[in-house]
Amino acid sequence: MIKINLDLLLLKRKMSVTELSKRVGITQANLSILKTSKAKAIRFSTLEKICQVLDCQPGDILEYVAE
């Protein structure tokens, strides 16, 4: 299973979902789907924008967890 650690990064950066969605250019609804690990896919361009805004690496957001 792939776990999304977006909540943790947002807390560390003291940023809201609203602010992140505006800065990345995706809807809050899509960000919420990603944040709750309900997304089936993510575009590399979206991942890249999130990494730019949060100043992080993709591995900081995505984590593999054995089931």
trRosetta pair geometry for C-beta under 8 A, 3 or more apart (Angstrom, degrees):
i j d omega theta_ij theta_ji phi_ij phi_ji
1 37 7.9 41 171 -179 106 136
1 64 7.5 139 77 -157 42 54
1 65 5.1 -30 72 68 94 90
1 66 7.8 118 24 -146 79 5
1 67 5.2 92 -17 -61 106 102
2 37 7.3 180 96 -144 71 102
2 62 5.7 -23 -169 -160 109 97
2 63 7.1 138 -162 70 58 41
2 64 6.0 -35 -102 -97 64 59
2 65 7.6 146 -111 20 14 79
3 37 6.2 -39 -136 -98 47 138
3 62 7.5 134 72 -161 50 46
3 63 4.5 -29 64 69 99 97
3 64 7.6 171 16 -95 83 8
3 65 4.9 49 -22 -10 119 123
4 34 6.0 180 -151 161 164 70
4 35 6.2 -148 114 -134 132 25
4 36 7.7 17 57 50 129 13
4 37 4.8 -173 15 -79 103 77
4 39 7.5 69 -51 32 148 112
4 61 6.4 -11 -151 168 72 78
4 62 6.6 -24 -103 -99 60 57
4 63 7.8 -175 -76 24 16 82
5 8 4.7 -33 178 35 92 121
5 9 6.2 95 122 -22 85 97
5 60 6.7 -110 79 155 126 54
5 61 5.8 -159 56 -147 82 31
5 62 7.6 -140 15 -54 90 12
5 63 5.8 61 -28 -9 116 119
6 9 5.7 -59 -149 40 35 109
6 10 6.1 36 155 -21 69 107
6 31 7.7 -169 165 -176 158 85
6 34 6.4 75 -27 120 156 98
6 35 4.6 -100 72 -112 134 77
6 50 7.7 -59 -117 -169 108 139
6 61 6.1 32 -74 -144 73 91
7 10 5.8 -57 -148 36 29 111
7 11 6.4 29 154 -18 64 105
7 35 6.1 96 -51 -165 83 104
8 11 5.8 -55 -152 35 30 111
8 12 6.4 29 153 -17 64 107
9 12 5.6 -54 -146 37 33 112
9 13 6.1 16 159 -5 68 112
9 54 5.2 25 161 -165 127 144
9 56 6.0 -58 -135 -35 134 162
9 60 6.2 94 -87 141 125 109
9 61 6.6 -32 -19 -92 151 74
10 13 6.0 -65 -141 48 28 99
10 15 5.1 -106 -150 72 73 83
10 16 7.1 67 -173 -120 120 12
10 17 6.8 -7 -131 -67 157 63
10 20 6.5 -73 -106 -39 109 142
10 54 7.7 -73 -76 -111 54 122
11 14 7.3 21 -175 -75 31 44
13 54 5.7 -115 -45 -139 157 79
13 55 7.7 143 -105 37 125 96
15 19 5.1 -119 -168 80 88 128
15 20 5.6 96 139 -54 122 94
15 54 7.4 -132 36 -102 151 83
16 19 4.7 99 56 6 82 99
16 20 6.9 -147 95 -2 45 86
17 20 5.7 -56 -147 40 33 111
17 21 6.1 34 155 -22 67 107
17 28 5.8 86 135 -141 108 94
17 31 5.6 156 -167 116 99 134
17 32 6.8 50 -170 -72 150 78
17 35 7.0 -48 -112 -48 122 157
18 21 6.0 -56 -147 34 26 109
18 22 6.6 23 156 -15 62 107
18 28 6.2 -11 -97 -94 59 125
19 22 5.9 -58 -151 37 31 110
19 23 6.2 21 157 -13 67 112
20 23 5.9 -63 -143 43 29 106
20 24 5.8 15 163 -9 68 115
20 31 6.4 138 100 -146 112 151
20 50 7.3 35 -174 -128 112 83
20 53 6.3 128 -138 124 74 146
20 54 7.5 15 -122 -61 114 100
21 24 6.2 -61 -135 45 25 101
21 25 7.9 -160 171 14 52 7
21 26 5.7 -98 -145 78 76 65
21 27 6.3 -3 -163 167 128 15
21 28 4.7 -72 -53 -76 168 63
21 30 7.9 129 -127 59 109 87
21 31 4.9 -111 -84 -16 100 148
22 25 7.7 27 179 -70 25 41
23 53 4.7 119 121 -125 127 135
24 31 7.5 125 57 -87 140 120
24 46 7.0 58 172 -155 121 72
24 49 4.6 115 -146 129 82 119
24 50 5.6 13 -110 -77 137 65
24 53 5.6 -85 -69 -14 84 151
25 49 6.7 -74 32 -179 100 161
26 30 4.8 -92 165 78 112 130
26 31 5.8 134 99 -53 111 91
26 46 6.2 45 -54 -134 142 114
26 49 8.0 139 -17 86 106 141
27 30 4.7 95 60 8 86 98
27 31 6.9 -151 97 -3 47 87
28 31 5.5 -57 -146 41 35 113
28 32 6.1 42 152 -26 67 105
29 32 5.6 -52 -149 33 29 114
29 33 6.7 31 151 -20 62 102
30 33 5.6 -48 -150 32 36 113
30 34 6.5 35 151 -16 64 104
30 39 7.9 61 -171 -94 71 119
31 34 5.6 -54 -151 39 34 112
31 35 6.0 37 151 -24 67 109
32 35 5.4 -52 -140 37 31 115
32 36 6.2 16 163 -8 65 109
33 36 6.4 -65 -145 43 24 99
33 38 4.9 -91 -160 75 72 104
33 39 5.0 101 132 -66 95 84
34 37 7.8 29 175 -74 33 28
34 38 7.9 -89 -62 52 16 68
34 39 4.6 12 -96 -24 59 141
34 42 6.4 73 -120 -93 118 119
39 42 5.9 55 136 -60 145 88
42 46 5.6 -118 -178 78 88 122
42 47 5.4 94 132 -55 121 102
43 46 4.4 92 63 4 90 102
43 47 6.9 -159 93 -3 48 85
44 47 5.5 -55 -145 41 36 113
44 48 6.0 42 153 -25 68 105
45 48 5.6 -50 -146 34 30 115
45 49 6.6 31 154 -19 62 103
46 49 5.8 -53 -149 35 32 110
46 50 6.4 32 153 -18 65 105
47 50 5.8 -54 -148 36 31 111
47 51 6.3 32 153 -19 65 107
47 58 5.7 32 169 -112 123 105
47 61 7.1 -171 -146 70 91 152
48 51 5.7 -56 -149 37 30 112
48 52 6.4 33 152 -22 64 104
49 52 5.6 -51 -148 33 33 114
49 53 6.3 27 156 -15 66 106
50 53 6.0 -58 -147 40 30 107
50 54 6.0 3 163 5 67 115
50 56 8.0 -38 129 56 80 107
50 61 6.5 67 118 -90 132 157
51 54 6.3 -67 -133 54 24 93
51 55 7.7 75 169 -102 55 7
51 56 5.4 -114 -139 72 69 68
51 57 6.5 35 -140 -123 121 15
51 58 6.1 -46 -76 -62 135 62
51 60 7.9 123 -118 48 88 111
51 61 7.2 -102 -78 -17 83 132
52 55 7.5 12 -179 -73 26 48
54 60 7.7 -156 118 99 127 133
54 61 7.7 113 66 -70 152 110
56 60 3.9 -99 177 62 122 149
56 61 6.5 121 109 -40 133 90
57 60 5.0 109 58 -8 70 99
57 61 7.9 -150 98 2 46 84
58 61 5.8 -64 -159 40 42 105
58 62 5.8 -8 162 22 81 111
59 62 6.4 -66 -116 63 32 79
59 63 7.5 77 -171 -83 62 65
